[in-house]
Amino acid sequence: MSDRFSEIDGAEIELVKGGGGVFEISLDGELVFSKKATGRFPEEHELDAIAARA
């Protein structure tokens, strides 16, 4: 997934080791997706929408 966002000019990708299956995506300091909140990983169309906002 980080490959999709690394192609965006100015994108800063930070992978943070953690436990408990946490997977979050933040954009400009705002949490835009949380696996903990949704109980699932993001779908392709959600990733596309996040990338379009960047």
C-alpha positions in Angstrom: 0.0 0.0 0.0 2.8 2.4 0.7 3.8 2.1 -3.0 0.5 3.7 -4.1 1.1 6.8 -1.9 4.9 7.1 -2.5 4.1 8.1 -6.1 2.4 11.3 -4.8 4.7 14.3 -4.9 5.5 15.5 -1.4 4.1 12.4 0.3 5.8 11.3 3.5 5.3 7.6 4.3 5.9 6.5 7.8 5.6 2.9 8.8 5.3 2.5 12.5 5.7 -0.9 14.2 2.9 -1.7 16.6 0.8 -4.4 17.9 -2.8 -5.4 17.9 -3.3 -5.1 14.2 -3.5 -1.3 14.2 -3.5 0.1 10.6 -4.1 3.8 10.2 -3.7 6.4 7.4 -3.3 10.0 8.2 -3.3 12.9 5.7 -1.9 16.3 6.8 -2.2 15.2 10.5 -5.8 14.1 10.1 -6.7 10.5 10.7 -8.6 9.5 7.5 -8.8 5.7 7.9 -8.5 3.4 10.9 -8.7 -0.4 10.8 -9.4 -0.3 14.5 -12.5 1.8 14.0 -13.7 -0.1 10.9 -12.6 -3.6 11.7 -11.1 -4.0 8.2 -8.4 -2.8 5.8 -9.2 -0.1 3.3 -10.7 -1.1 0.0 -9.2 0.0 -3.3 -11.7 2.7 -3.9 -11.0 4.1 -0.4 -7.3 4.2 -1.1 -8.0 6.0 -4.4 -10.1 8.6 -2.7 -7.4 9.2 -0.1 -4.7 9.5 -2.7 -6.9 12.0 -4.7 -7.1 14.2 -1.6 -3.3 14.4 -1.3 
